[in-house]
Structure formats: structure tokens, C-alpha cells
Amino acid sequence: MNRFNVRKVAVLGAGVMGAQIAAHLVNVKVPVVLFDLPAKEGPKNGIVTKAIDALKKLKPAPLGIPEDAALIEQANYEEHLDKLKECDLIIEAIAERMDWKLDLYKRIAPAVAPHAIVASNTSGLSITKLAEALPEEIKPRFCGIHFFNPPRYMALVELIPTPTTKPEILDQLESFVTSAVGKSVVRAKDTPNFIANRVGIAGMLATIKEAEAFGLSYDVVDDLTGKKLGRASSGTFRTADVVGLDTMAHVIRTLQDNLGDDKATPDPFFPIYGTPPVLAKLIEQGALGQKSGAGFYKKVGKDILRLDPAKADYVPAGGKAEPIVERMLKKAPAERLKLLRESTNPQAQFLWAILRDGFHYAAVHLADIADCARDVDFAMRWGFGVQQGPFELWQQAGWKQVAEWVKADIDAGKALCKAPLPAWVFDGRDGVHTAEGSWSPKQGKYIPRPALAVYQRQHFPENVAGSGAVAPLAAGTEVFKNEEVRVWTLDGEVLIASITAKLHLISPTVAEGLQTALEKAEAGYKGLVIWSPDDVFSAGANLEALMPVFMKSGAKGIAPELKKFQDFMLRVRYAQVPVISAIRGIALGGGCELAVYSSKRVAAMESYMGLVEVGVGLVPGAGGLTYIARRAAEMAAAGNANADIFKFLTDGFTNAAMAKVGTSAIESRKLGYLLWSDVIVPNKDELLYVATQQAKAMFDSGYRAPAKSVIPVAGRSAIATIKGQLANMRDGGFISAHDFHISALIADVVCGGEVEAGSLVSEEYLMSLERKHFCALLENPKSQERIMGMLQTGKPVRN
């Protein structure tokens, strides 16, 4: 396909959003120059320098690794406007002031390259009005681009055209933002706050109103409107604190300023856009949420307090949903909404009210704010973390019945406004999402998904409920299946193995399924891709599955099972066709071992890899430590045939002994679990496509498995050195005696045991050491405490 070639991006404005957008562009290896005003004192780039330094300290981290901050080129408007000529995309991200933005556009216009796209990152200002300040030749290449905060982690980017934006410009930008930046794009109309903030903020205001009406505290509301309702775990008020109460007030003001009765298109819901008194008071007091240390919540030591408006003070938090309401929320959509609506419980009535308000608002505004219902649902899913958008839930719960319930509440004066539901709601339909597309009231037809070439790289893009999309684990041609693995193919050339067990834990059944997949791949395919359609590659070995064996035969019974895992890992490493691990989300313990023994790894940007067995009182037992020893020897040989292996071993040992997990694919590469030859994919939905293409390319290039060889190890002298350092940590109180014991066993394996430095050993020998120490620890009471603690609570026990 033809790609819009973005060689460099300019980001104008080094504030919170601008700097973080620049950081994410660095994450995905797009060269970027960050501009701001010249500093009044000191170096002219002082403002940008300060912003880049702040990126290294922010949580959640905007950078994959802090060192990459150095890759952001620094500039100011006084000295460096000529740098804009090198940029194919210019993203303006200064403060939400129309006059400031217009002044900046006039300043930069002469330096903009004749082909460059110019986009404003704004959360709600009119893109059409902003375009008026641009020269005629730039207007066709100008649009809005709205990243959600934090840009690295939030999937949604809204693109907003003006009447003069060329369609092909929007197509080029959507393709770049999707594939190169890894985002999920929704095209929005140029209306106040666009789609996600329009619907999302209205929903938050409605929630505040209904919470007051039903007398519910903020902590109870957050528990009700978090994961239990299929929304972001932070609920409503905690989300407001995280976003910033001043930011929320600004978005509300945009609605107030543009949607009153005196405007060209008055909004029937305008009365709910009033700034809640509690919000205004908190802002007046400087309580802006998480960034100021207090908002609707306040942390005091380890305690979380919540605001009690009646007392005008903070009180202990911890209010929860009532059990009866929790049970209602676990029902199927149709029964769930019926129970909530008919219940006399205030919490249930509150939930029905906010859901009803959401359905009502989305239906009334759909024609004005979005091209079709799918865009609203996707915007809410990607921008506000809901599992289902309002139209999806409405349709699943029974379109006609829910419509009648909402109408009855409007007629009875229970709804937030008297505006009737649009006529199309009652035209006999059973929903707005069909296999044909999603409903557009403005066009009076169903609109299919965009047909841009970039979406051909997504075998299973996210879809809305009701679209009839085939689920990945029901797609393709099935070749083999057991209770925990499905083996299938999309094209008859590459086999795909999908682990279906909970958290994709590796049990004997999973290992057997993958072994069968490998045998079938070698018999008639170009390769094997290990991929699953969710945010878990594998959380590790299934200890519970081995518990019956342990209870019956102790560690002696586990040893043969562990050897089977180890043999399988070597089988993967020396397979006759390429084995590609397509990693998304967590790859921990045995999952990480499976990945590092594969021929190649293709990882989504948000991949978290590590050997974490010490958390359950064990050592990596399926080849992870053998991998560390081998990699150290390979790196030493690559640097100098006579190099000291120990120098290359220390990082790998430390990573395993401290259970370090890469907090991005970039950091996982730094830790050694991904190699420079591996591929990092910005967009998770392209992962399977890229992995299968890699398998075919490797096979067609004459792939052969690596030759078996012996490994030089660091030996007993290195073990002694490591133990000496560990002893200092133990004696200083930094690690426990059991931590020391486990770490010493890890050192024994990665250094090759009690042999001379430089001794040559086999992978099987190193794995036998792993197996020996793993099984010995299973019998250790301290390790047993850690294992049981993790199985019972999901949290590591420190002993």
C-alpha cells in the first residue's frame, strides 16, 4: 500500500500533552522536534528542556525507557522555525486558547512545508474557526487531532476535518496514526468537545446529579460505576481526580459557551452542563485532584479519604456496592436492566438512572456529533475505558424494550430533559449495529467500517456488538484443538496456536497442545505463530495444575513434568520451521520463557515481560536461566572472543533475581527478553498480521534452526562474587535470608555451577541445574508459604 511518509513530526507546545505526544512518537521511533516559546532567562530552549526532564519522572511513564527522552529534538519559535520545513506533520498542542492558537498559526505558516499536514490537538475548540487563521494553501491540509491523556496508554485519537480539509489528507493521517503511532481512530464532527468528551462529560455530570438525588457517597458511586458496570476501574469521581478537576471544568465550560439556548443549535440537555457546586468549590480551594494531592479524594499516609460535602471535610473511604446490586450487575444485559429498573434499592435505581440518561443523550445527539453509532461506541470504549458503548449495551439488552422504558421515564419527568427520543429509534429496528454497518441518522443508512488499506493489516479489528464479526477463536480453519489450545490457520500457509486457558497459564495440557501444533507446522506449513486475541500472552506456569502431582509424589513427581516443559522449550528453539511468539500484554515466568525460546518475537508496544518466579519462592525452571547464560556467552563472543562472560551476565542475573519486568516492549528489549532483531508493533491489532508475515519471510528466506552448541560459562568464581554481593545485601537488611538462598541458586545456574570459568556446558546441563533447584525449593517451607500466598491472594509474600 502507499504510505504517507512521515520522516519527522513537529509538536508545538511543551505542556503536559505536547511533551507526552512527543514522548510517544519517540516510543514508536518517529523522529520528533518539540517547540515552545524561548525562555526569558538562561538557554532559549529552557522551557522545552524542563518539559523533557519532567517526562522522565511522570507516572504512568510516558516513555518506554527514560533514556529515550534524549531523542526528542528541542526547539523554540524564535530561533528554529526553519526546522518546520523538515517536518511532514505538525501537531499544535498549546493551551486551549483560541487567540493563542491563531497567533501561533500566523507565525509558523511561512515555514510550513508545502506538503505537510497541520493538525491541532484540542479537546473541544472549533477546528473550522482555527482554520480561518491559516493561509489558503494550508487550509486543505489542516484538521483537528485529539489525543486522550495519557497519550501513550489511551487508545483513542479523534480526527476532526474542516469543510476545507481534503479527504485524502485525513486518510493519510488516519493511516499514520493507526499503524505508525498505534492508535484507534474515530472521525468526529466539528461540534463542541467532539464525541468522547461530549458524551463522557455529559455522563459524568449526569452521574453527579443522580448521585446527589439518590444520596450516594463518592466512594459508593465509584464502586458502582467502575469494573462492576463494565467501565474503567477508577469509576467516576476518581477518574475526575486523575484527569484534573480544572481540566474537567474547562471541558464543561466549552459546553456552556457553545450550546446555550442563544446558540444556533441549542442543546436540550443544556441545564445539566452547569458546573456542579462541589466541583467549583474544590477548584476554588486549589483541590484539583491527584496532581494537587486532593480533590474528591485525598490520600493521607496509606489511607484514602473521600470528601463528605455535608461536613466539608474528608472522611475514611471504602463504601461499596450492596451485594444484591452486585448480583444484578452480573446478569445478562436484558435481565440486568430490568432488575435495576424495577428495584426499590437506591443503588439500583441510581444505576438505571445513569444508564437511561446515557441512552437518552446518545440517541438525541447522534445525528449531530458522529457519522454513525459505531463512532460513539468506539469513542467511549477507547477514550473512557468502557467495555461497551451506550448503543451496544442498549442493543444487547433489547432495543425495543429499553426504548419503551426510556420513553416512559421521559414522559414521567424522571429523565434529565424532556427531549423525546428521535423517531428513528421507534422505526421497527432491533438496534443500530448490523453486519452491513452502523446506523447513521443523518444519512439514513448503515455505514460500513472504513476501507482504508491500513485496516487490511488488522485480521481481527475491534468490533461493536451486533456487527456480526467472527470471533478470532472461531475464525479460520481449525487443525487441532484440546481443552486449552486451539490450532488453526487463516491462509493455509502459517499455523496459529492460541492458548485458551485462564490467563493463558502453561499447564501440561497447554504444552501438549503447543507440541502438537509444532509437529503439524513442521509437517506442512511455513511456520507457527503463538498468538491470542487479548492482553495476555501467558502469565506463566500453571502451578495449580501441578498441585495434585506434588501432593501425591512431592518434588520427585514434579521433576519429570518440569523436564517435559524444558524439553518442549528446546523443541521450540530447534524447530524446523520458524516459531514466532506474538506478544501482547503480559508474558511472565513460563510465558517469558516460551517467548525467548521462539525463533523470533513480534511484540506490541504495551508488552510486559519478565522472569518473576522468585515472587513465588522459586527459580525459573523452564529454561529461563539457561537462556540468560546462553545470551551472556553470545554477547561476550560478539564483543571479544576473550571477553569476560561475567560482565555480560550480571544484568541477566539481576533481572531474574529481582523479578524485573519490562514496563514496555522497549524496556523488555533493554532487559534482554526481546532482541534488536525482534519486531515491536505500535498497534496491537496488527500483531497477528506482522507475525505471520515474519514467519513467511523467514521460511521463504531458507530458515534453518540454530545449530546446537556448547556454552562457555562464568563458573564458580563468578558464583562466589555474586554470593558476596548478596551477603552484603542480606546483612544490610535489603533482602531476607530466603531471598539470599533463592538468588544464590539463580547464580549457580546462570554461572554454570561448580566448574572452572570458561568451561563448556550444554543447554541440557544448565536445565538440569534449574530443575534440581526448582524442585528443592518446592520442598522448602518458606517457598511453600510464597506459593500458597500467591494462589490465595494473588499477592507476593515477603518472608
PyMOL commands that set and color helices and strands:
alter all, ss='L'
color gray80, all
select helices_A, chain A and resi 16-27+46-55+66-71+81-86+98-111+127-131+139-141+167-180+196-214+218-224+227-229+237-243+245-258+270-273+277-284+290-292+323-329+333-342+346-369+373-384+390-396+399-411+423-426+453-457+472-474+502-504+508-524+543-573+590-596+613-616+624-639+645-657+665-671+684-700+715-731+737-750+763-778+781-793
alter helices_A, ss='H'
color red, helices_A
select strands_A, chain A and resi 9-12+32-36+72-76+89-92+117-120+142-147+156-161+184-187+297-300+303-308+313-316+433-434+437-440+445-447+477-481+485-489+494-499+527-530+536-538+579-588+600-610+679-681+711-712+760-761
alter strands_A, ss='S'
color yellow, strands_A
deselect
rebuild
show_as cartoon
